[in-house]
Amino acid sequence: MKIVFTWIQWSGKWTQARLLVEKYWFTLIEMWNEFRKLVESWTDLWNKVKEVIDWWSQVDSELWKEIMENIIINKTWKNIIYDWFIRNEWNKEIFDRLLPDYKVVFFDLSVEKAKQRLLWRMFDKTTWETFIAWITHNPKTWVELIKRDDDKDEKAVLKRIQEYEEKTLPIVEMQKQELKVIEVSANDTIENIHSEIVKKLGLI
């Protein structure tokens, strides 16, 4: 089973992905982790990817296509969750071509709650993990957490939410018409969201 998680950032998808990994033997593939692995691998792509990470640049379509196709072709596990992959039409085209039977888990979260969560979150610049506001250090590494530049004020957060609504939500609507989407409310408890995902994916 190949699943794509789609969401406004910090809608709880990482927690839900980890539960599926722990309980149902899924493998979680995160795009930014794949970027970092490419940088460390010293392959032909590493220099281009390193520049994107260092400058938080917008990934151009040709680079993203090359990376995405490489990831999909080389990840052959039976059950995979793809995180932060399909955000526009050419992302979708790659999945439609290479993994035509994929499903989308869409985390429906209100704009107000998304804004609050993004303004509250803290960031570990060494591991790229994010944490709730009252945590000052990564509990696993004890690295001091910081605010990401694009989380520091409401204007920046709302700009990212607007971009999500303009670019990603239309793709979700297309996927709904293709009967690929499983929709869950991200406003519910962790346990209830997990139960709903499990049920809708037919894992029980």
Buried (B, 14 or more C-beta within 10 A) or exposed (E): BBBBBBBBBBBBBBEBBBBBBEEBEBBBBBBEBBBBEBBEEEEEBBEBBBEBBEEEEEBEEEBBBBBBEBBBEEEEEEBBBBBBBBBEEEBBEBBBEBBEEBBBBBBBBEBEBBBBBBBBBBBBEEEBBBBEEEEEEBEEEEBEBEBBEBBEEEEBBBEBBEEBEEEBEEBBEBBEEEEBBBBBEBBEEEEEBBBBBBEBBEEE
